[in-house]
């Protein structure tokens, strides 16, 4: 079976690299799902979650803010301005950041972007917590 070779990189560090069966990301044109043997793609990333399903079925989630998404010959490169894996995001801090961003208003493009970034971070962090809770409930 064919697989994808995925590299998720932010400006300041390598976030994740490995084999995957699927990658889902949001570009400025909309959400895109990538499976092995996908046609080449080059797109701008939207501020959004990225989901990587590894070849062993584990789902890696990251909050990605800006950058590029490229697919060529089963190689997927996600080159983000900033990115964080779900487990790296503190839910309480993410909630506080969202409240601060909303309190600052949405009068300028920078303020709107700050709200959007905070919402993405919180969404990814909460999705990870829900997954952990479901796994604990199933085993306990």
C-alpha distance (Angstrom), angle and dihedral (degrees) to the residues before:
residue distance angle dihedral
X1 . . .
X2 3.77 . .
X3 3.79 121.4 .
X4 3.77 139.4 -169.6
X5 3.78 124.0 -113.4
X6 3.80 106.1 -143.3
X7 3.80 131.0 -165.8
X8 3.80 119.1 -176.0
X9 3.79 109.3 -170.5
X10 3.80 132.6 171.9
X11 3.78 125.1 -161.1
X12 3.80 91.6 -98.9
X13 3.83 103.0 36.1
X14 3.78 151.0 -1.0
X15 3.81 107.2 -91.6
X16 3.81 104.2 -175.2
X17 3.77 139.5 -16.6
X18 3.79 130.9 -178.8
X19 3.79 149.4 94.0
X20 3.78 120.9 -49.9
X21 3.76 140.8 177.7
X22 3.83 94.4 -150.5
X23 3.81 142.1 9.1
X24 3.80 125.0 -163.7
X25 3.80 120.6 -167.9
X26 3.78 138.0 157.6
X27 3.77 118.5 -120.6
X28 3.79 126.5 -174.7
X29 3.84 86.8 -94.9
X30 3.82 93.8 52.3
X31 3.79 142.0 -83.5
X32 3.80 118.0 -30.6
X33 3.77 129.8 -166.3
X34 3.79 118.9 -156.2
X35 3.80 124.4 -157.8
X36 3.82 127.0 174.1
X37 3.82 114.6 -68.5
X38 3.82 92.6 25.9
X39 3.77 116.3 158.9
X40 3.84 116.7 -101.4
X41 3.81 115.7 -78.3
X42 3.78 134.7 -175.6
X43 3.80 116.2 -178.1
X44 3.79 143.9 151.5
X45 3.80 114.3 -106.0
X46 3.78 122.4 -125.6
X47 3.80 121.4 -143.0
X48 3.79 97.0 -87.7
X49 3.77 148.4 113.2
X50 3.81 118.1 -73.8
X51 3.80 117.9 -152.6
X52 3.78 121.5 -158.5
X53 3.80 118.0 -172.9
X54 3.79 107.9 -157.4
X55 3.79 122.4 -142.8
X56 3.82 89.3 -102.4
X57 3.83 91.7 54.7
X58 3.81 99.0 -103.0
X59 3.81 114.7 139.2
X60 3.80 117.4 -137.0
X61 3.81 114.5 -163.5
X62 3.77 127.0 -167.2
X63 3.78 135.4 177.5
X64 3.80 105.3 -128.1
X65 3.78 125.4 -168.7
X66 3.78 117.8 -165.8
X67 3.76 129.0 -40.2
X68 3.79 136.3 98.2
X69 3.78 137.6 -52.0
X70 3.80 119.0 -154.9
X71 3.79 133.1 179.1
X72 3.80 124.2 -173.0
X73 3.83 128.7 154.6
X74 3.83 95.6 -17.2
X75 3.82 90.7 -47.7
X76 3.80 114.2 121.6
X77 3.80 118.2 -167.1
X78 3.78 119.4 -171.4
X79 3.79 107.3 -171.6
X80 3.80 107.0 -175.5
X81 3.78 132.4 -176.9
X82 3.81 86.6 -138.3
X83 3.79 131.8 -4.3
X84 3.79 138.7 171.1
X85 3.77 131.1 -170.6
X86 3.80 113.6 -122.8
X87 3.81 92.7 -111.1
X88 3.81 91.1 56.2
X89 3.81 93.7 59.1
X90 3.81 118.3 92.5
X91 3.82 106.5 -143.0
X92 3.82 95.0 -150.4
X93 3.80 92.3 50.2
X94 3.81 90.5 45.7
X95 3.82 90.7 52.2
X96 3.80 91.0 48.4
X97 3.81 91.2 48.8
X98 3.80 90.4 51.4
X99 3.81 91.7 50.2
X100 3.83 90.9 49.2
X101 3.79 91.4 48.5
X102 3.81 92.5 49.0
X103 3.83 91.3 46.6
X104 3.81 89.5 53.7
X105 3.80 88.2 57.9
X106 3.77 135.3 -131.4
X107 3.77 99.6 -96.4
X108 3.80 98.4 119.4
X109 3.81 133.8 40.2
X110 3.82 89.6 -111.2
X111 3.82 91.4 54.4
X112 3.81 91.4 48.1
X113 3.83 89.8 49.3
X114 3.83 91.1 49.8
X115 3.81 90.7 53.6
X116 3.80 91.0 46.7
X117 3.83 92.6 50.1
X118 3.81 91.9 48.5
X119 3.82 91.6 48.8
X120 3.82 92.0 50.8
X121 3.81 92.7 48.9
X122 3.80 91.4 49.8
X123 3.81 93.2 45.8
X124 3.81 91.8 52.5
X125 3.82 93.4 44.9
X126 3.81 93.0 48.7
X127 3.82 92.0 47.1
X128 3.80 88.7 55.2
X129 3.82 91.4 49.1
X130 3.83 91.1 49.4
X131 3.80 90.7 50.7
X132 3.83 91.1 49.9
X133 3.81 91.3 47.6
X134 3.83 92.1 49.9
X135 3.81 91.1 49.2
X136 3.82 91.9 50.1
X137 3.84 91.0 47.8
X138 3.80 91.9 50.6
X139 3.81 93.2 51.4
X140 3.76 100.0 36.9
